[in-house]
Amino acid sequence: MQGDWSGEGELSGHWLLPRHINLTMLRDDRPIPDEELIFGEVLPNGDGTYQTRRTLSISSEIAREKHRYTCSVTHLALDNKLDINWGI
């Protein structure tokens, strides 16, 4: 699992997990509405795992506000929720 902050102002998450996954992106511990996100398809990797992507476009103005972003993942294969944090 990885998260990337690019100079283009996008925060993306890319997952290599079994297909059924619950993924939530948060800004300062609040869920980001789906209409602010770009959802990628769930795609097979060919080795029994899958990948998906969530992208959030962040303006330079919003980036200057120093929000904290989190991708929160729950999955049957995980004992606990997995949180990946980004500070921008």
OpenMM code with the backbone's topology and positions (N, CA, C; nanometers):
from openmm import Vec3, app, unit

residues = "MET GLN GLY ASP TRP SER GLY GLU GLY GLU LEU SER GLY HIS TRP LEU LEU PRO ARG HIS ILE ASN LEU THR MET LEU ARG ASP ASP ARG PRO ILE PRO ASP GLU GLU LEU ILE PHE GLY GLU VAL LEU PRO ASN GLY ASP GLY THR TYR GLN THR ARG ARG THR LEU SER ILE SER SER GLU ILE ALA ARG GLU LYS HIS ARG TYR THR CYS SER VAL THR HIS LEU ALA LEU ASP ASN LYS LEU ASP ILE ASN TRP GLY ILE".split()
positions = [
    Vec3(0.0847, -0.1167, 0.0000),
    Vec3(0.0000, 0.0000, 0.0000),
    Vec3(0.0889, 0.1226, 0.0000),
    Vec3(0.0517, 0.2223, -0.0782),
    Vec3(0.1313, 0.3437, -0.0804),
    Vec3(0.0427, 0.4650, -0.0952),
    Vec3(0.0924, 0.5785, -0.0520),
    Vec3(0.0258, 0.7058, -0.0726),
    Vec3(0.1257, 0.8045, -0.1282),
    Vec3(0.0829, 0.8891, -0.2162),
    Vec3(0.1743, 0.9822, -0.2807),
    Vec3(0.1157, 1.1224, -0.2808),
    Vec3(0.2003, 1.2221, -0.2544),
    Vec3(0.1641, 1.3620, -0.2729),
    Vec3(0.2471, 1.4107, -0.3891),
    Vec3(0.1834, 1.4527, -0.4967),
    Vec3(0.2563, 1.5007, -0.6144),
    Vec3(0.2475, 1.6518, -0.6224),
    Vec3(0.3425, 1.7123, -0.6918),
    Vec3(0.3447, 1.8561, -0.7086),
    Vec3(0.2246, 1.9077, -0.7858),
    Vec3(0.1532, 1.8201, -0.8525),
    Vec3(0.0340, 1.8589, -0.9268),
    Vec3(-0.0850, 1.8833, -0.8344),
    Vec3(-0.0716, 1.8575, -0.7077),
    Vec3(-0.1817, 1.8813, -0.6153),
    Vec3(-0.2799, 1.7668, -0.6082),
    Vec3(-0.2315, 1.6447, -0.6240),
    Vec3(-0.3187, 1.5285, -0.6107),
    Vec3(-0.2645, 1.4364, -0.5035),
    Vec3(-0.3548, 1.3863, -0.4243),
    Vec3(-0.3228, 1.2874, -0.3234),
    Vec3(-0.3849, 1.1579, -0.3705),
    Vec3(-0.3028, 1.0549, -0.3902),
    Vec3(-0.3538, 0.9294, -0.4446),
    Vec3(-0.3200, 0.8148, -0.3515),
    Vec3(-0.4074, 0.7173, -0.3471),
    Vec3(-0.3809, 0.5939, -0.2763),
    Vec3(-0.3879, 0.4787, -0.3748),
    Vec3(-0.2975, 0.3841, -0.3607),
    Vec3(-0.2886, 0.2719, -0.4541),
    Vec3(-0.2757, 0.1457, -0.3697),
    Vec3(-0.3693, 0.0513, -0.3848),
    Vec3(-0.3745, -0.0641, -0.2961),
    Vec3(-0.3558, -0.1941, -0.3705),
    Vec3(-0.2813, -0.2834, -0.3094),
    Vec3(-0.2607, -0.4172, -0.3632),
    Vec3(-0.3154, -0.5161, -0.2612),
    Vec3(-0.4449, -0.5348, -0.2657),
    Vec3(-0.5127, -0.6176, -0.1668),
    Vec3(-0.6167, -0.7052, -0.2356),
    Vec3(-0.6674, -0.8086, -0.1651),
    Vec3(-0.7818, -0.8811, -0.2227),
    Vec3(-0.8954, -0.7850, -0.2576),
    Vec3(-0.9807, -0.8263, -0.3465),
    Vec3(-1.0770, -0.7393, -0.4137),
    Vec3(-1.1718, -0.6616, -0.3219),
    Vec3(-1.2309, -0.7244, -0.2229),
    Vec3(-1.3332, -0.6584, -0.1407),
    Vec3(-1.2665, -0.5754, -0.0311),
    Vec3(-1.2819, -0.4436, -0.0421),
    Vec3(-1.2126, -0.3515, 0.0470),
    Vec3(-1.3036, -0.2320, 0.0761),
    Vec3(-1.2960, -0.1809, 0.1981),
    Vec3(-1.3669, -0.0585, 0.2336),
    Vec3(-1.2614, 0.0481, 0.2578),
    Vec3(-1.2611, 0.1497, 0.1734),
    Vec3(-1.1601, 0.2542, 0.1796),
    Vec3(-1.2275, 0.3891, 0.1982),
    Vec3(-1.1805, 0.4649, 0.2966),
    Vec3(-1.2335, 0.5981, 0.3231),
    Vec3(-1.1173, 0.6958, 0.3283),
    Vec3(-1.1307, 0.8081, 0.2592),
    Vec3(-1.0301, 0.9139, 0.2698),
    Vec3(-1.0851, 1.0219, 0.3615),
    Vec3(-0.9980, 1.0690, 0.4529),
    Vec3(-1.0386, 1.1678, 0.5522),
    Vec3(-0.9497, 1.2916, 0.5439),
    Vec3(-1.0083, 1.4054, 0.5750),
    Vec3(-0.9343, 1.5312, 0.5904),
    Vec3(-0.9577, 1.5758, 0.7337),
    Vec3(-0.8506, 1.5840, 0.8117),
    Vec3(-0.8610, 1.6235, 0.9527),
    Vec3(-0.9645, 1.5383, 1.0262),
    Vec3(-0.9582, 1.4074, 1.0054),
    Vec3(-1.0442, 1.3073, 1.0708),
    Vec3(-1.1902, 1.3111, 1.0276),
    Vec3(-1.2227, 1.3837, 0.9207),
    Vec3(-1.3599, 1.3868, 0.8678),
    Vec3(-1.3611, 1.3237, 0.7293),
    Vec3(-1.4589, 1.2375, 0.7008),
    Vec3(-1.4653, 1.1759, 0.5676),
    Vec3(-1.4758, 1.2815, 0.4575),
    Vec3(-1.3997, 1.2611, 0.3514),
    Vec3(-1.4069, 1.3485, 0.2348),
    Vec3(-1.5237, 1.3003, 0.1501),
    Vec3(-1.6158, 1.3885, 0.1130),
    Vec3(-1.7316, 1.3462, 0.0326),
    Vec3(-1.6880, 1.2825, -0.0998),
    Vec3(-1.7604, 1.1791, -0.1410),
    Vec3(-1.7286, 1.1079, -0.2650),
    Vec3(-1.7196, 1.2005, -0.3850),
    Vec3(-1.8007, 1.3067, -0.3870),
    Vec3(-1.7993, 1.3958, -0.5037),
    Vec3(-1.6682, 1.4739, -0.5162),
    Vec3(-1.5851, 1.4750, -0.4114),
    Vec3(-1.4539, 1.5400, -0.4195),
    Vec3(-1.3448, 1.4438, -0.4659),
    Vec3(-1.3778, 1.3156, -0.4764),
    Vec3(-1.2789, 1.2133, -0.5103),
    Vec3(-1.2985, 1.1609, -0.6514),
    Vec3(-1.1900, 1.1187, -0.7108),
    Vec3(-1.1947, 1.0472, -0.8378),
    Vec3(-1.1674, 0.9009, -0.8043),
    Vec3(-1.2600, 0.8136, -0.8425),
    Vec3(-1.2496, 0.6717, -0.8107),
    Vec3(-1.1939, 0.5955, -0.9298),
    Vec3(-1.0871, 0.5210, -0.9074),
    Vec3(-1.0349, 0.4322, -1.0100),
    Vec3(-1.1066, 0.2987, -1.0023),
    Vec3(-1.0983, 0.2234, -1.1099),
    Vec3(-1.1575, 0.0899, -1.1121),
    Vec3(-1.0751, -0.0054, -1.0264),
    Vec3(-1.1371, -0.1131, -0.9809),
    Vec3(-1.0640, -0.2213, -0.9170),
    Vec3(-1.0108, -0.3091, -1.0292),
    Vec3(-0.8796, -0.3227, -1.0355),
    Vec3(-0.8156, -0.3957, -1.1445),
    Vec3(-0.7328, -0.5111, -1.0903),
    Vec3(-0.7326, -0.6262, -1.1588),
    Vec3(-0.6506, -0.7392, -1.1149),
    Vec3(-0.5038, -0.7168, -1.1503),
    Vec3(-0.4165, -0.7679, -1.0649),
    Vec3(-0.2727, -0.7615, -1.0903),
    Vec3(-0.2205, -0.8865, -1.1598),
    Vec3(-0.3005, -0.9924, -1.1672),
    Vec3(-0.2565, -1.1163, -1.2300),
    Vec3(-0.1954, -1.2157, -1.1329),
    Vec3(-0.1806, -1.1772, -1.0063),
    Vec3(-0.1223, -1.2677, -0.9066),
    Vec3(-0.2202, -1.2959, -0.7928),
    Vec3(-0.3489, -1.2682, -0.8163),
    Vec3(-0.4500, -1.2907, -0.7136),
    Vec3(-0.4773, -1.1682, -0.6280),
    Vec3(-0.4015, -1.0613, -0.6474),
    Vec3(-0.4270, -0.9367, -0.5759),
    Vec3(-0.4887, -0.8358, -0.6720),
    Vec3(-0.5366, -0.7265, -0.6163),
    Vec3(-0.6040, -0.6230, -0.6946),
    Vec3(-0.5504, -0.4863, -0.6563),
    Vec3(-0.5761, -0.3905, -0.7411),
    Vec3(-0.5377, -0.2531, -0.7120),
    Vec3(-0.6544, -0.1600, -0.7406),
    Vec3(-0.6573, -0.0505, -0.6673),
    Vec3(-0.7552, 0.0545, -0.6917),
    Vec3(-0.6916, 0.1871, -0.6542),
    Vec3(-0.7541, 0.2940, -0.6909),
    Vec3(-0.6974, 0.4264, -0.6669),
    Vec3(-0.8091, 0.5238, -0.6302),
    Vec3(-0.7797, 0.6100, -0.5357),
    Vec3(-0.8651, 0.7236, -0.5025),
    Vec3(-0.7775, 0.8466, -0.5189),
    Vec3(-0.8271, 0.9450, -0.5880),
    Vec3(-0.7492, 1.0666, -0.6104),
    Vec3(-0.8296, 1.1867, -0.5645),
    Vec3(-0.7624, 1.2740, -0.4934),
    Vec3(-0.8214, 1.3977, -0.4445),
    Vec3(-0.7379, 1.5128, -0.4980),
    Vec3(-0.7969, 1.5986, -0.5787),
    Vec3(-0.7262, 1.7175, -0.6263),
    Vec3(-0.7259, 1.8217, -0.5155),
    Vec3(-0.6078, 1.8741, -0.4860),
    Vec3(-0.5929, 1.9705, -0.3780),
    Vec3(-0.5324, 2.0978, -0.4359),
    Vec3(-0.6032, 2.2070, -0.4238),
    Vec3(-0.5518, 2.3352, -0.4731),
    Vec3(-0.4352, 2.3810, -0.3853),
    Vec3(-0.3518, 2.4683, -0.4392),
    Vec3(-0.2396, 2.5205, -0.3609),
    Vec3(-0.2909, 2.5975, -0.2386),
    Vec3(-0.4072, 2.6605, -0.2512),
    Vec3(-0.4669, 2.7324, -0.1382),
    Vec3(-0.5014, 2.6357, -0.0249),
    Vec3(-0.5649, 2.5245, -0.0580),
    Vec3(-0.5990, 2.4230, 0.0427),
    Vec3(-0.4717, 2.3616, 0.1004),
    Vec3(-0.3714, 2.3370, 0.0161),
    Vec3(-0.2457, 2.2782, 0.0635),
    Vec3(-0.1781, 2.3686, 0.1669),
    Vec3(-0.1883, 2.4986, 0.1511),
    Vec3(-0.1281, 2.5928, 0.2470),
    Vec3(-0.1965, 2.5883, 0.3835),
    Vec3(-0.3175, 2.5349, 0.3893),
    Vec3(-0.3903, 2.5275, 0.5165),
    Vec3(-0.3403, 2.4153, 0.6067),
    Vec3(-0.2486, 2.3335, 0.5573),
    Vec3(-0.1824, 2.2293, 0.6379),
    Vec3(-0.2798, 2.1281, 0.6977),
    Vec3(-0.3687, 2.0754, 0.6152),
    Vec3(-0.4598, 1.9713, 0.6613),
    Vec3(-0.3852, 1.8394, 0.6777),
    Vec3(-0.4442, 1.7501, 0.7531),
    Vec3(-0.3924, 1.6146, 0.7671),
    Vec3(-0.4873, 1.5217, 0.6927),
    Vec3(-0.4324, 1.4394, 0.6052),
    Vec3(-0.5117, 1.3472, 0.5242),
    Vec3(-0.4824, 1.2043, 0.5671),
    Vec3(-0.5878, 1.1224, 0.5654),
    Vec3(-0.5761, 0.9825, 0.6048),
    Vec3(-0.6529, 0.8960, 0.5071),
    Vec3(-0.5917, 0.7848, 0.4674),
    Vec3(-0.6643, 0.6792, 0.3969),
    Vec3(-0.6885, 0.5701, 0.4997),
    Vec3(-0.8134, 0.5383, 0.5235),
    Vec3(-0.8513, 0.4378, 0.6216),
    Vec3(-0.9053, 0.3157, 0.5483),
    Vec3(-0.8443, 0.1999, 0.5757),
    Vec3(-0.8782, 0.0772, 0.5045),
    Vec3(-0.9272, -0.0273, 0.6032),
    Vec3(-1.0425, -0.0861, 0.5738),
    Vec3(-1.0869, -0.2050, 0.6461),
    Vec3(-1.1054, -0.3161, 0.5442),
    Vec3(-1.0674, -0.4367, 0.5857),
    Vec3(-1.0686, -0.5505, 0.4945),
    Vec3(-1.0748, -0.6774, 0.5778),
    Vec3(-1.1397, -0.7791, 0.5258),
    Vec3(-1.1518, -0.9059, 0.5984),
    Vec3(-1.0164, -0.9660, 0.6328),
    Vec3(-0.9146, -0.9428, 0.5498),
    Vec3(-0.7821, -0.9996, 0.5744),
    Vec3(-0.7048, -0.9232, 0.6822),
    Vec3(-0.7538, -0.8056, 0.7210),
    Vec3(-0.6869, -0.7258, 0.8238),
    Vec3(-0.7538, -0.7485, 0.9586),
    Vec3(-0.6726, -0.7656, 1.0625),
    Vec3(-0.7273, -0.7792, 1.1975),
    Vec3(-0.7845, -0.6468, 1.2473),
    Vec3(-0.7221, -0.5388, 1.2080),
    Vec3(-0.7635, -0.4051, 1.2505),
    Vec3(-0.7718, -0.3133, 1.1296),
    Vec3(-0.8289, -0.1979, 1.1506),
    Vec3(-0.8315, -0.0941, 1.0480),
    Vec3(-0.6880, -0.0474, 1.0235),
    Vec3(-0.6555, -0.0184, 0.8988),
    Vec3(-0.5236, 0.0313, 0.8616),
    Vec3(-0.5375, 0.1765, 0.8186),
    Vec3(-0.4649, 0.2663, 0.8856),
    Vec3(-0.4681, 0.4085, 0.8520),
    Vec3(-0.3315, 0.4517, 0.8005),
    Vec3(-0.3319, 0.5206, 0.6864),
    Vec3(-0.2113, 0.5792, 0.6291),
    Vec3(-0.2318, 0.7300, 0.6312),
    Vec3(-0.1403, 0.8037, 0.6952),
    Vec3(-0.1555, 0.9483, 0.7120),
    Vec3(-0.0592, 1.0265, 0.6243),
    Vec3(-0.1073, 1.1416, 0.5764),
    Vec3(-0.0255, 1.2383, 0.5037),
    Vec3(-0.0444, 1.3724, 0.5703),
    Vec3(0.0641, 1.4425, 0.5948),
    Vec3(0.0545, 1.5811, 0.6384),
    Vec3(0.0944, 1.6709, 0.5230),
    Vec3(0.0083, 1.7638, 0.4887),
    Vec3(0.0380, 1.8533, 0.3768),
    Vec3(0.0445, 1.9944, 0.4299),
] * unit.nanometer
topology = app.Topology()
chain = topology.addChain("A")
for resn in residues:
    res = topology.addResidue(resn, chain)
    for name in ("N", "CA", "C"):
        topology.addAtom(name, app.Element.getBySymbol(name[0]), res)
